[in-house]
Amino acid sequence: MWPFLLAYVTYMVFSKAPAQGGRPLNWFRRLRLWKYCADYFPTQLVREAELDPSKNYIFGYHPHGIISVGAFLNFATEARRVSDVFPGLNIRLLTLTNNFHVPFYRDFLLSLNIASVSKHSIEHILNSGPGNACVVVVGGATESLYARPKQADLVLKRRLGFIKLAIKNGASLVPVFTFGENDIYDQVDSEDGSLLQDIQRKTQSYCGFTTPLFHGRGIFNYDLGLLPFRTPMVTVVGHPINVDKNPDPSMDDIRRVQQQYMDALQAIFDRYKDVYAKDRITDMRFVE
């Protein structure tokens, strides 16, 4: 046992796979299990435009929800045949680097073509030739605290890093919105200034992630448990926003492209809200 553990720890320390595009196992991504999971809700993947495989892309995924189930099922697995929907593209879902520090869980992620969301990782993907795309769940841990059923409060106004990387590397930006992502779990409200909110914010600050106090349904009841509510999720992948490559973009350049991106994301929501979010409480809002 000890030789195995020593070999594995050595491999973890020296392996660069999380920052070099993952290490996918296509048979694992195509397991029927993932289709069963997607059919539970069910999920749906809607493509608004074909994407040219001679270009590279950064997909911005919204909203984060509690644990980004829609992003996982649609982009990390072949449950909805993403490789057929976007032929010629190698699409990688990105996650926190800290997740790759957990033994064996890191191998689970890598086998699904999931890579690190670090700057180095994104630039490696975008500079590995044409036909590469990465999916960034833009709102992150902060946005998970806003996740409530029938609402879509997004953390986007101060998210400039992925915009800057797109400009520096000449990658097209693709807005993605999943209707229903916020509906599969509910969470305990944390009022401004409350102890719960303080703990959540400090956890996020120190660890890079936070844990909303959420609940779903149980196996034998519909009111309390950890299973997600059985609510349809529809992921709409919008039209690409072509970006001129600029190795040293100014803040004005970044803000201009960000506004284009926000307008395109808003347009997606407005086009489909009366189809997939008919019982919404509020429209989509950019809260931070």
N, C-alpha and C positions, 0 to 999 in steps of 0.2 A: 504493500500500500504506500509506504513512504517514498519509494522510487517513483511511483506514478504521480504522487502529489508534487514532488520536487520537479519532475519533468513538466507537469502542467503549470505550476507557478512560473517556471522559467519561460515557458511558452507565452503565458499571459504578459509577462514583463517585456519581452522582446518582440512580440507580434505587433505589427503595424496595421493589421487588417482593418480595425475600426476607422482609421484615418486614411485608408487607401481603398475605399469603395466597398468594403464588406467582403464576404466569402460565401456567395450564395450556393445553395443546394436546390436546384430546380425541382427535383422530385419532392422535396419537403415543402416548397412553396405551392406545389400543385396537389397536396394531400386533399382528399375529399372532406376531411375534417373542417377545413376552412370554408368550404362551400356550405356545409351544414351550419356553421356559425353565422355566415352571411344570410342564409335563408331564415334564421331565427327571427331577425328583425322585420322584414328583410332589408338588405342594402341594395342600392342601385347605383351604377356608374354611368353618368351622362356626359358625353363629349360634345362640346359645341363646335369645335373646329379640329381639323386634322393638324397634326404637328409634324413639321418637316424633320426627318431624322438626320439631316445634314447639319442641324443646328443643336445647340445645347440650351437647357432650360432650368429655371428655378421655379418650382410650383410653390405658391404660398397657400397653405391649408388653413381654413377657418371654418367654424370656431374650434378652439382646442377641446372644449368639453371637459369632462372629468379625466378620461384616460385616452382620448383620441381613437376610439374604436373604429370609426369610419375610415380614418387614415390607415390604420393597421390592416383592416380587411381588404380595402380596395387597392392599396399600393404595396404592401409587404407580402401579400399572398396573391395567388391566381384565382381567388374565389369568384371574381367577376372578370376574369380573363384580361387583366390590364395590358398584358403584352400583345394581345390581339386588338384591343381598343386603340393602342398607340404603337403600331408596328415599327420596329427599327429603333425603339428607344429603350435604353437601360435605365429604368426608374428606380431610385433608391430613396426609401424613407429614412429620415435622419432623426436621431434622438440624442439625449444628453450623453456626454462622454462618460460621466459617472456610472451610467448603466453598464458600461463595458468593464468596470472594475469588479463586477459580481461574478464569481466563478460559475461556469456552466451556463448561466443566463446570457453571458456575452456570446457564447457559441450558438445559443438559440437565436439571438438577434442577428448575428453574422450570417447564419444559414438562410435567413429570410431576406438577405440583401440589404439589411439595415446598417447604416453607417453613422459615424459621429457627426454631430451638427457643428463641430468646430470650424473656424475659418480655414484652417489648413486642409481639413477634410473636404470642404466644399470646393476649394480651389483645385485640389487634386482631381476631384470628379470632373469639374468643368474644363480641365486641361488634359483630359485623357482621351481626346479625340472627339469627333462629332457623335451625336446620338445619345448623349448622356443627360440625365435629368435628376434633380434631387428635390425631395418634398420636405419643405420646412414648415413645421407647425408653429406659425409666427407668434401667436399670443403667449405661448409658453405657460409656465406655472402661474404667473400673475392672472392670466385670462381664465384659468381653471377655477379661480375663486369667484368669477362672475357667472359661471355656468349655471343657468337655471332653465327649467323647462319653459318652452314657448317664448324664450327671449334669445337675443343674439347680441350681447355686449362684447365688443372686440377691443383688444389692446393692440393698436396698430400705429397710432399717431407718432409714438416715439420709437418704433421699430424701424431703424434705418440700415442696420447692418446687412440684411439680405439684399436690400436695394443697392447698396454700395458695391457688394460683391458681384451683383448682376452687371452693373455698369463697368466695373474694372475688368470683368472677364467676357464682356460682350454676350451674355446669356439673356435670352428672352424670358420675361416674367409671365407666369401663368397664374391668374387668380383662381382659387378653388374654394367653393363653399358647400358644406354638407348640411342640408336641411335635416333636422332631427338629431344631430349630434348632441345637443344640449338636453334632449328629451329622455334619453335612456337612463339617466340617473337624476336624483334630486339631492340637494345638500342642505345642511343646517345653515341658516342665515347667520352671518357674523357681522354685527353692527359696527359702524365706525367707532374706533376707540375701545372696542371690547377686548377682553382677555384672549378670546379665541382668535380674533383677527391679529392681535399682536403676536401670538405664538406662530400663526401661519406665515406672517410676513417675515419674522425672524428666521424661521426654518428655511424659507425661500432664500433669504439673504445669505445664510451660512452654507446651505447645502445645494443651492441651485434648483431645488424643487420644493414643493409643498404638498400637503395632503389635506384636501377638503374633507370635511366630515360628511360623507355622502352615503346614500342608500339607494337600493333598487327594490327588487321584489324577491320573495323567497321561492322555494320549490313548490310549497303547498299553499302559499298565500300571495297576494298581489300588493301588499302594503309595506313590507319590510324584509330586507335581505340584501345580498350582494350580487344577485343576478341582475343584469340590466333589464329595464322594462322593455317589453316587446313592441317597439315603436319603429316604424319605417325610417330608414336613413337614405337620403338621395344626395349623392355627391356630384355636383356640377363642375366640370372642368371648363373654364372659360377660354376665350380667344387669347392667343399669345400677344404680349406687348413687346414689340421689337425694341431693343436697346442698343444705342451706338456705343461701341467699346471706347472707354476712356480710362487709362491706367491711374489717373489722378483727378477724380471728379470733385468739383467744388460742392459745398453744401447746397447751393442753389440748384446744381444739377441733380443732386440726390432728392431734394424736396420736390422738384418738378416731376421726376419719374415716380416718386411716391404718390403724388397727387393723381397722376394717370392711373396708377395701380388701384388706388382707393376708389376712383370713379368707376373703373371697370368692375371692381368687386361689388360696389353698390348697384351697378346695372344688373349683375347676375341676380342679386337678391330681389330686386324690383321685378325682374322678368318672371321669376318663379314663385314669389311669395304667396300669391293667391292660388297656387296649385299645390305646393308642398308645405305651406305654413299658414293654412287658412284659419287655424285656431290660435294664432300667435297673440300674445299679450301686447308686445311692442314690436316695432320694426327694428332692423339692425341699427346699432349705434356704435360709433367709435368713441369709447369712453376714456381711453388713455393713449 
